[in-house]
Amino acid sequence: MKRIFQSAILMGLIVLASCQSEVEKKKAKYEELKQELLQGKGKLDQLEKEITELDPEWKKGNEPNALLVKIEKIKKQPYVHKILARGAVESRQNVEVGAESTGRILQVFALEGKVFKKGQPLVIVDSESIKNQIDEVQINYDLANEIYLKRKRLRENNVGTEVEFLEAKNKKEALEKQLKTLRTNLEYTVVKAPFDGTVDEVFVRQGQVTANGSPLLRFVSLKDMYALSNASERYLGTFSVGDSVDVEFPTLGKTMTLNIDAIGKVIDKVSRTFTVEARIPSGQPNIQPNMVTIMKIADYYNPDAVVVPTNVILEDKHGNYVYTISKDDLDRTVAEKKYVVVESDYEGDAYVSEGLEENDVIIINGHRQATPNTIVQIVK
């Protein structure tokens, strides 16, 4: 039993000695690696020093843990702000053509989309009753005219009374006027195109009975169209006739630069707006009356403004600010917070009236991660 106990103690001592030997080896390895690291750092520091002596700017762009940013130098440039005024395409020749006589419709030449020249027939209304009236009045007129001529000859020879002559003359002239009216009414049975244009919509069919004044069709011309928009009364006086405007046609995905031709002088009582017109050049077959438009009208222009991208402007409880580039006491490139006054913005550009100057360098990428005095590294 005693021998077993002694053997166990001996084995324990051997294991302990073995563990202590392993720890000593690891400690020795640690010291060895530590020395290598220190020597490597010394070499790295020496190499960094030599590079900096040859290229002083190199160290400034390689700060450890620096925030990577992109920058932009401010250059003054023209700035324009535009208002958006919705509207539609109108035509100065957009009319409802109505019947000018009563009767049954015999023929309808008008088809939606069909083009007609001025004076071409669109619709023909039955004229039989008018023709019958003309024939009847013509007979009476011929007789009255013959009697008038006889009375005139007799009167020239002092035969008969003047009253008889005047009665014959009046009757002849009355029938003459009646004939003229009937012939005019006969012309009205043929409804003609009032100008060169296109049939937009037809309201009647062949065989239908129409009355004088009833609408037959809508007729439009594409040669005299204009964009009509309504602008808020607060912009009255900010633009003038002749100013250029951008007119967008969302349906066509098209924008045209036009000139303002007319500005309304009356404010609508309900919408508190006034009208703005811009003539559309002829030869635009895809542009149709009543098509939706968006008119972009310049209400402010500065030819020499400090302009920055809208997305670089941040905001806190004190106001709007941007980050610019500056140097700290150790000559490191850092972010600097600058408060600015933004007068207006339009389509991604902001006009800054205070806080920035020309040639200031602003951070345009990485600015949201920056804080005042953050060390930054500029990347292209």
C-alpha positions in Angstrom: 0.0 0.0 0.0 2.8 2.3 0.9 4.5 1.6 -2.4 1.4 2.5 -4.4 1.1 5.8 -2.6 4.7 6.7 -3.3 4.2 5.8 -6.9 1.2 8.1 -7.2 3.2 11.0 -5.7 6.0 10.4 -8.1 3.7 10.4 -11.1 2.1 13.7 -9.9 5.5 15.3 -9.6 6.4 14.2 -13.1 3.1 15.6 -14.6 3.6 18.9 -12.7 7.1 19.2 -14.0 5.9 18.5 -17.5 3.2 21.3 -17.3 5.7 23.8 -15.9 8.0 23.0 -18.7 5.1 23.6 -21.3 4.2 27.0 -19.7 7.9 28.1 -19.8 8.0 27.3 -23.5 4.9 29.4 -24.2 6.3 32.3 -22.2 9.5 32.1 -24.1 7.5 32.0 -27.4 5.5 35.0 -26.3 8.6 37.0 -25.5 10.1 36.1 -28.9 7.0 37.3 -30.8 6.8 40.4 -28.7 10.4 41.3 -29.6 9.6 40.6 -33.3 6.5 42.9 -33.1 8.5 45.7 -31.5 11.2 45.4 -34.0 8.6 45.4 -36.8 6.9 48.5 -35.4 10.2 50.2 -35.2 10.8 49.4 -38.8 7.3 50.5 -39.8 7.7 53.8 -37.9 11.1 54.4 -39.6 9.6 53.6 -43.0 6.7 55.9 -42.3 9.1 58.7 -41.3 11.1 58.3 -44.5 8.0 58.3 -46.7 6.6 61.4 -44.9 9.9 63.2 -45.5 9.7 62.4 -49.2 5.9 63.1 -49.5 4.5 65.3 -46.6 0.9 64.9 -47.9 1.0 61.1 -47.7 0.5 60.9 -43.9 -2.4 63.3 -44.0 -4.5 60.9 -46.1 -3.6 57.8 -44.1 -4.7 58.6 -40.6 -5.8 55.5 -38.7 -9.6 55.1 -38.3 -10.2 58.2 -40.6 -13.7 58.6 -42.0 -13.7 58.1 -45.8 -15.4 61.1 -47.5 -15.9 62.7 -50.9 -15.7 66.4 -51.3 -16.7 69.2 -53.6 -15.3 72.7 -54.0 -18.0 75.4 -54.1 -18.1 77.6 -57.3 -20.7 80.3 -57.7 -23.1 79.5 -60.5 -26.5 80.6 -61.8 -29.5 79.4 -59.7 -33.1 79.4 -60.8 -36.2 78.4 -58.8 -39.4 77.5 -60.6 -43.0 77.0 -59.5 -45.2 74.2 -60.9 -48.5 75.2 -62.3 -50.8 72.4 -63.5 -53.1 73.0 -66.4 -54.2 71.6 -69.8 -53.9 72.1 -73.5 -56.6 74.5 -75.0 -57.4 75.4 -78.5 -58.6 78.8 -79.6 -60.6 76.9 -82.3 -62.4 74.3 -80.3 -66.1 74.6 -81.0 -69.4 72.8 -80.9 -70.9 72.9 -84.4 -74.7 73.2 -84.1 -77.6 72.7 -86.5 -78.9 75.9 -88.1 -82.1 74.4 -89.4 -84.7 71.8 -88.3 -85.1 68.5 -90.0 -84.1 64.9 -90.5 -80.3 64.3 -90.9 -79.7 62.8 -94.3 -76.0 62.3 -94.3 -73.2 62.5 -91.8 -69.7 62.9 -93.4 -68.1 63.7 -90.1 -66.1 60.9 -88.5 -64.1 61.2 -85.3 -60.5 62.0 -86.1 -61.3 62.9 -89.8 -59.7 66.1 -91.1 -61.7 68.6 -93.1 -60.9 71.8 -95.0 -62.8 75.0 -94.3 -66.1 74.9 -96.2 -66.3 71.1 -96.7 -69.7 69.6 -95.7 -69.9 67.8 -92.4 -73.6 67.0 -92.0 -76.6 67.4 -94.4 -80.1 68.0 -93.1 -83.3 67.3 -95.1 -84.1 70.4 -97.2 -87.2 69.2 -99.0 -89.7 71.4 -97.2 -87.5 74.5 -97.7 -87.1 73.7 -101.4 -90.9 73.4 -101.7 -91.3 76.8 -100.0 -88.8 78.3 -102.4 -90.7 77.0 -105.4 -93.9 78.4 -104.1 -92.5 81.8 -103.2 -90.6 81.8 -106.6 -94.0 81.5 -108.4 -95.5 84.3 -106.4 -92.4 86.4 -106.9 -92.4 86.0 -110.7 -96.0 87.1 -110.8 -95.4 90.0 -108.4 -92.4 91.1 -110.4 -94.3 91.0 -113.7 -97.1 93.1 -112.2 -94.5 95.5 -110.8 -92.9 96.0 -114.2 -96.3 96.7 -115.8 -97.2 99.2 -113.1 -93.8 100.8 -113.5 -94.3 101.3 -117.3 -97.8 102.6 -116.8 -96.7 105.0 -114.2 -94.0 106.3 -116.4 -96.7 107.1 -118.9 -98.8 108.7 -116.2 -101.3 105.8 -116.3 -102.6 104.5 -113.0 -102.1 105.8 -109.5 -98.9 106.0 -107.5 -100.4 103.9 -104.8 -101.0 101.0 -107.1 -97.3 101.3 -108.3 -96.0 101.3 -104.7 -98.1 98.4 -103.7 -96.8 96.3 -106.6 -93.2 97.4 -105.7 -93.6 96.5 -102.0 -95.1 93.1 -102.7 -92.3 92.3 -105.2 -89.6 93.4 -102.7 -91.2 91.5 -99.8 -91.2 88.3 -101.9 -87.6 89.0 -103.0 -86.5 89.2 -99.3 -88.5 86.0 -98.5 -86.7 84.2 -101.3 -83.3 85.4 -100.0 -84.1 84.1 -96.5 -85.3 80.8 -97.8 -82.2 80.3 -99.9 -80.0 81.2 -96.9 -82.0 78.6 -94.9 -81.4 76.1 -97.7 -77.6 76.7 -97.4 -77.9 76.1 -93.6 -79.1 72.6 -94.3 -75.5 71.8 -95.3 -73.4 72.1 -92.2 -69.8 73.0 -93.2 -66.4 73.0 -91.5 -65.9 76.5 -90.0 -62.1 76.2 -90.4 -59.4 73.7 -91.2 -59.5 71.1 -88.5 -60.4 67.7 -87.1 -63.7 66.2 -85.9 -63.2 65.5 -82.2 -66.7 64.0 -81.4 -69.9 63.4 -83.3 -73.2 63.7 -81.3 -75.8 62.7 -84.0 -76.5 59.9 -86.5 -78.0 59.6 -89.9 -81.8 59.6 -89.8 -82.0 61.5 -86.5 -84.2 64.6 -86.3 -82.4 67.7 -85.2 -83.6 71.2 -84.2 -82.1 74.6 -84.9 -79.3 75.2 -82.4 -78.9 71.5 -81.4 -75.2 70.4 -81.2 -74.1 68.1 -84.0 -70.4 67.6 -83.4 -67.2 69.1 -81.8 -64.7 70.5 -84.2 -61.1 71.5 -83.3 -58.0 72.9 -84.9 -54.5 71.8 -83.9 -52.9 74.9 -85.4 -53.8 77.4 -82.6 -53.3 75.6 -79.3 -51.8 76.8 -76.1 -51.0 75.6 -72.6 -53.2 77.1 -70.0 -52.2 76.9 -66.3 -53.4 78.5 -63.0 -50.8 80.1 -60.7 -51.3 81.1 -57.1 -52.0 84.9 -56.6 -48.8 85.2 -54.5 -46.7 84.8 -57.7 -48.5 87.7 -59.4 -45.8 90.1 -60.7 -42.9 87.6 -60.4 -42.9 86.8 -64.1 -43.9 88.6 -67.3 -45.1 88.1 -70.9 -42.2 86.9 -73.0 -40.5 84.9 -70.2 -39.6 81.4 -71.1 -41.3 78.4 -69.4 -40.9 74.7 -69.5 -44.1 72.9 -70.3 -44.2 69.2 -69.5 -46.7 66.8 -71.1 -46.8 63.8 -68.7 -48.8 61.7 -71.1 -46.2 62.0 -73.8 -43.1 62.1 -71.5 -42.2 65.3 -73.3 -41.1 68.8 -72.3 -41.1 71.9 -74.5 -39.6 75.3 -73.8 -42.2 78.0 -74.7 -42.8 81.7 -74.0 -45.5 83.2 -71.9 -48.0 84.9 -74.3 -50.6 86.1 -71.8 -51.1 86.6 -68.0 -54.5 86.9 -66.5 -55.5 90.1 -64.8 -58.3 88.7 -62.7 -57.9 86.5 -59.5 -60.4 83.7 -59.3 -62.5 84.1 -56.1 -62.5 80.5 -55.2 -59.1 79.1 -56.2 -57.2 82.4 -55.7 -55.3 81.9 -58.9 -54.7 83.7 -62.2 -54.1 82.2 -65.6 -50.9 81.9 -67.6 -50.9 81.0 -71.3 -48.1 79.8 -73.5 -48.7 79.2 -77.2 -47.8 75.8 -78.6 -46.2 75.8 -82.1 -48.1 74.2 -84.9 -47.0 70.9 -86.2 -47.4 68.9 -83.0 -49.7 66.0 -84.0 -49.4 64.2 -80.7 -50.5 67.1 -78.6 -54.3 67.2 -78.2 -56.7 69.6 -76.6 -57.5 68.9 -72.9 -54.1 67.0 -72.5 -52.7 67.6 -69.0 -49.7 69.9 -68.7 -47.3 71.0 -66.0 -45.9 74.5 -66.5 -42.6 75.3 -64.8 -42.3 79.0 -64.4 -39.1 80.7 -63.0 -40.0 83.0 -60.0 -36.4 83.6 -58.8 -33.1 83.9 -60.6 -29.6 84.6 -59.2 -26.7 84.6 -61.7 -24.0 84.3 -59.0 -25.2 82.1 -56.2 -23.7 79.6 -53.8 -25.4 76.3 -54.8 -24.9 73.0 -53.0 -26.7 69.6 -53.4 -29.8 69.5 -51.3 -28.9 66.1 -49.8 -25.7 67.5 -48.1 -27.8 69.8 -45.9 -28.5 68.4 -42.4 -30.6 69.9 -39.7 -30.6 70.0 -35.9 -32.4 72.2 -33.3 -30.2 75.2 -34.2 -30.9 75.1 -37.9 -29.5 73.8 -41.2 -25.8 72.9 -41.5 -23.2 71.2 -43.7 -19.8 69.7 -43.1 -16.7 71.4 -44.6 -13.1 70.4 -44.6 -10.6 72.1 -42.3 -7.3 71.5 -40.4 -6.9 70.8 -36.7 -4.0 71.9 -34.5 -2.0 68.8 -35.6 -2.6 69.7 -39.3 -4.9 66.7 -39.7 -7.9 66.9 -42.1 -11.1 67.1 -40.1 -14.8 67.8 -40.6 -16.1 71.2 -39.6 -19.7 71.9 -38.9 -21.1 75.1 -40.5 -24.5 76.5 -40.1 -26.1 77.9 -43.2 -29.1 79.8 -44.4 -31.0 78.1 -47.2 -33.1 80.5 -49.2 -34.7 78.0 -51.5 -34.2 74.7 -53.2 -35.2 73.3 -56.6 -34.7 69.9 -58.3 -31.8 68.8 -56.0 -30.0 72.1 -55.7 -30.2 74.5 -52.7 -29.3 78.2 -52.8 -27.3 79.1 -49.7 -27.3 82.8 -48.9 -25.2 82.7 -45.7 -22.6 80.4 -44.1 -20.7 79.4 -47.2 -18.3 81.1 -49.6 -16.9 80.4 -52.9 -14.0 77.9 -52.8 -15.2 76.4 -49.5 -14.9 72.6 -49.6 -17.9 70.6 -48.5 -18.3 67.0 -47.8 -20.8 65.5 -50.2 -20.5 61.8 -49.3 -19.9 60.5 -45.7 -21.3 63.7 -44.2 -24.1 61.8 -42.3 -21.5 59.8 -40.4 -19.3 62.8 -39.6 -19.2 64.8 -36.3 -17.3 68.0 -35.6 -13.6 67.4 -35.7 -13.9 63.9 -37.1 -10.6 63.0 -38.8 -11.4 62.3 -42.5 -9.7 60.8 -45.4 -10.6 62.2 -48.8 -11.3 59.6 -51.6 -12.1 60.2 -55.2 
